[in-house]
Amino acid sequence: MPRTLRLNDGGSMPALGFGLYKVPLEETERVVAAGLEAGYRLIDGAEFYGNEREVGAAISRAEDVGIARDELTLTSKFWGDPEQTPEAARAAFEATELALGTHVDVYMIHWPRPARNRFVDVWRTLIELQAAGRVRSIGVSNFTAEHLQRLIDETGVTPAINQVESHPWLPQHELRAFHERHGIITQAWSPLGRARVLDDPSIRSIAEGHGVSPAQVIIRWHLQLGGALIPKSTHPHRLRENLDIDGFTLSDDEMAQIAGLETGERTGTHPDDRQ
């Protein structure tokens, strides 16, 4: 089982969770139940995904079979469109709580939307929610180092987590270094490059050498970089496989081979382009 990461606010979270982006509404309860049965204890959701009611139903059922709510880390994110304002953030947070039927453990700003220049004001709202005991930890998603520095300089509160696109084509080394200096956890979305990276010959060769899948190699790579990640799958056997990464370690040479795959290619939107 992957290790637990300490957060800069004194909390903690599992290094490896699973994400629910684009999981169909009718499959969400089943996927969450399968993930919990496999052993995951971090569920990454968001207002934008539109399936939080179904996530809540699955969590409620999990308690009936002996998985206590306090074992879980449940994440959600404020989308910020059409309005990215403190009032909209507070209303979205309360709507998420209602939809889930339980509290939120980690709440994030989904995108900085820098052209609107409101993300610092929204961050202050998240600080208030944490101070009031409404949420355990607060973070951001898709923020650059410049965006993060503004939050730190203007509020004095550093995000616990920055969830960003990261995979062997886009390792985000400079951003990871900034995070390390400030005690911010790098949590990777699209950690497998939306499955495109799995066909790379180097990844396949390393996987064959260890008798594991290409996905397991990339997940191990993320963990050995010291970060967190939230791979997505709707298939129970893949969920179990993605969690089964303790039986091998990548060598320095293998880590270097994967480092050589960096191209800067994104599978999603650049933070400055989402407005």
C-alpha positions in Angstrom: 0.0 0.0 0.0 1.5 3.4 -1.0 2.6 5.6 1.9 0.7 8.4 3.5 2.0 12.0 2.8 2.2 14.6 5.5 0.7 18.0 4.5 2.0 21.4 5.4 -1.1 22.1 7.5 -0.5 19.1 9.8 -2.9 16.8 8.0 -2.2 13.8 5.9 -3.5 12.0 2.8 -2.8 8.8 0.8 -0.2 9.2 -1.9 -2.3 7.2 -4.3 -6.0 7.7 -4.9 -8.4 7.4 -7.8 -10.1 10.1 -9.8 -13.7 10.4 -11.1 -13.3 12.8 -14.0 -15.5 11.6 -16.9 -16.8 8.6 -15.0 -20.4 8.3 -16.3 -23.1 9.1 -13.8 -24.6 5.7 -14.0 -21.3 4.0 -13.2 -20.1 6.3 -10.4 -21.5 4.4 -7.5 -20.1 1.1 -8.8 -16.6 2.5 -9.5 -16.3 4.2 -6.1 -17.4 0.9 -4.4 -14.9 -1.0 -6.5 -12.1 1.4 -5.6 -12.9 1.2 -1.9 -13.0 -2.6 -2.0 -9.6 -2.6 -3.7 -8.2 -0.6 -0.9 -8.1 3.0 -2.0 -8.8 5.6 0.7 -8.5 8.8 -1.4 -11.4 9.7 -3.7 -10.8 12.7 -6.0 -14.0 14.4 -7.1 -15.1 17.9 -8.2 -18.2 20.0 -8.6 -17.5 20.0 -12.4 -17.7 16.2 -12.6 -21.4 16.3 -11.9 -21.4 12.9 -10.0 -21.0 14.0 -6.3 -24.4 12.7 -5.3 -23.5 9.3 -6.5 -20.1 9.5 -4.7 -22.0 10.2 -1.5 -24.3 7.3 -2.0 -21.3 4.9 -2.5 -19.6 6.3 0.7 -22.8 5.8 2.7 -22.9 2.2 1.5 -19.2 1.7 2.4 -19.9 2.6 6.0 -22.5 -0.2 6.0 -19.8 -2.8 5.1 -17.3 -1.6 7.7 -15.3 1.2 5.9 -15.5 4.1 8.3 -15.8 7.6 7.0 -12.8 8.8 8.9 -10.6 6.3 7.0 -11.3 8.2 3.8 -10.0 11.4 2.2 -12.6 12.9 0.0 -11.6 15.8 -2.3 -13.7 18.3 -4.2 -13.0 21.4 -6.2 -14.6 24.8 -6.9 -15.1 25.1 -10.7 -15.4 28.9 -10.8 -17.5 29.3 -13.9 -19.6 31.3 -14.7 -18.5 33.2 -11.6 -15.2 33.0 -9.7 -16.1 35.0 -6.6 -15.9 34.3 -2.9 -19.7 34.1 -2.7 -19.8 31.6 -5.6 -17.1 29.5 -3.9 -18.9 29.4 -0.6 -22.2 28.4 -2.3 -20.4 25.7 -4.3 -18.8 24.3 -1.2 -22.1 24.1 0.5 -23.8 22.5 -2.5 -21.0 19.9 -2.6 -21.5 19.1 1.1 -25.3 18.7 0.4 -24.7 16.5 -2.7 -22.2 14.2 -0.9 -24.2 14.0 2.3 -20.9 14.2 4.2 -18.1 16.6 4.9 -15.3 17.4 2.5 -11.7 16.6 3.6 -9.8 18.5 1.0 -11.2 21.5 -1.0 -9.5 23.1 -3.9 -9.7 25.8 -6.5 -10.1 23.9 -9.7 -8.4 26.5 -12.0 -6.8 29.9 -11.3 -8.5 31.6 -14.4 -5.9 34.3 -14.2 -7.5 36.7 -16.6 -10.4 37.1 -14.1 -7.9 38.0 -11.3 -10.1 36.6 -8.6 -8.3 33.5 -7.4 -6.7 35.2 -4.4 -10.1 36.4 -3.2 -11.4 32.8 -3.6 -8.4 31.5 -1.8 -9.3 33.7 1.2 -12.7 32.0 1.3 -11.1 28.6 1.4 -8.9 29.8 4.3 -12.0 30.9 6.1 -13.7 27.6 5.6 -10.7 25.8 7.0 -10.4 28.1 10.0 -14.1 27.5 10.7 -13.4 23.7 10.8 -15.6 23.1 7.7 -12.8 21.4 5.7 -9.5 19.7 6.9 -7.1 20.8 4.2 -7.2 23.3 1.3 -5.3 23.3 -1.9 -5.4 24.3 -5.6 -5.4 22.6 -9.0 -3.7 23.7 -12.2 -1.8 26.6 -10.5 1.6 27.7 -11.8 4.5 28.8 -9.6 3.5 32.5 -10.2 -0.1 31.9 -9.2 1.1 30.0 -6.0 3.5 32.8 -5.1 0.7 35.3 -5.3 -1.4 33.3 -2.9 1.5 33.0 -0.4 2.5 36.7 -0.7 -1.1 38.1 -0.4 -2.6 35.8 2.2 0.3 34.2 4.1 -1.3 30.8 3.7 0.4 28.2 1.4 -1.8 25.6 -0.3 -1.3 22.1 1.0 -1.7 20.5 -2.5 -1.4 21.6 -6.1 -3.0 19.1 -8.4 -1.6 19.4 -11.9 -1.2 17.5 -15.1 2.0 15.4 -14.8 3.2 12.3 -16.6 6.5 11.2 -18.2 6.0 13.6 -21.1 5.2 16.5 -18.7 7.0 15.7 -15.4 6.8 19.4 -14.2 10.2 19.3 -12.6 10.5 23.1 -12.0 7.0 23.3 -10.5 7.8 20.2 -8.3 10.9 22.0 -7.1 8.8 25.1 -6.2 6.4 22.8 -4.4 9.2 21.2 -2.4 10.6 24.5 -1.3 7.1 25.5 0.1 6.0 22.2 1.4 3.3 21.7 -1.2 2.4 18.2 -2.3 2.4 17.7 -6.1 -0.7 15.6 -7.0 -0.7 14.4 -10.6 -3.9 14.3 -12.7 -3.7 12.5 -16.0 -0.7 10.6 -14.4 -0.7 8.1 -17.3 -1.0 10.7 -20.0 -4.6 9.6 -20.7 -3.1 6.2 -21.5 -1.0 7.6 -24.4 2.3 7.1 -22.6 1.6 3.4 -21.9 2.6 2.5 -25.4 6.1 4.1 -25.2 8.7 1.4 -25.9 10.9 2.4 -23.0 8.0 2.1 -20.6 7.0 -1.2 -22.0 10.6 -2.5 -21.8 10.9 -1.5 -18.1 7.5 -3.1 -17.4 8.6 -6.4 -19.0 11.8 -6.4 -17.0 9.8 -6.2 -13.7 6.9 -8.4 -14.8 4.4 -5.6 -14.3 2.2 -3.4 -16.5 3.2 -0.1 -18.1 0.7 1.6 -15.9 2.3 0.2 -12.8 5.7 1.4 -13.9 4.4 5.0 -14.3 2.6 4.9 -11.0 5.8 3.7 -9.3 7.7 6.5 -11.1 5.3 9.1 -9.7 5.7 7.8 -6.1 9.5 7.6 -6.3 9.4 11.3 -7.3 7.8 11.9 -3.9 4.5 13.0 -5.2 0.9 11.9 -5.2 -1.4 10.8 -8.1 -5.0 10.0 -8.9 -5.2 7.6 -11.9 -8.7 6.8 -13.2 -10.2 3.5 -14.2 -13.8 2.2 -14.4 -12.5 -1.4 -14.4 -12.2 -3.2 -11.0 -9.1 -5.3 -12.1 -7.3 -2.1 -13.3 -8.1 -0.4 -10.0 -6.6 -3.3 -8.1 -3.6 -3.5 -10.5 -2.9 0.3 -10.2 -2.7 -0.1 -6.4 -0.4 -3.1 -6.5 3.0 -1.4 -6.9 4.9 -2.3 -3.8 6.6 -5.4 -5.2 9.2 -3.6 -7.2 11.4 -0.5 -7.3 12.7 1.4 -10.3 16.4 1.7 -10.5 18.3 5.0 -11.0 18.9 4.0 -14.7 15.2 3.3 -15.2 14.2 6.6 -13.6 16.7 8.3 -16.0 15.2 6.5 -19.0 11.7 7.8 -18.0 13.2 11.3 -17.5 14.4 11.2 -21.0 10.8 10.9 -22.3 10.0 14.5 -21.4 8.6 16.5 -24.3 6.4 19.1 -22.6 3.4 17.7 -24.4 0.1 18.2 -22.6 -3.0 16.1 -22.8 -5.1 18.8 -21.2 -5.4 22.6 -21.0 -2.6 24.9 -20.0 -3.5 26.8 -16.8 -3.2 30.2 -18.5 -5.6 29.2 -21.2 -8.6 28.3 -19.0 -10.6 31.5 -18.3 
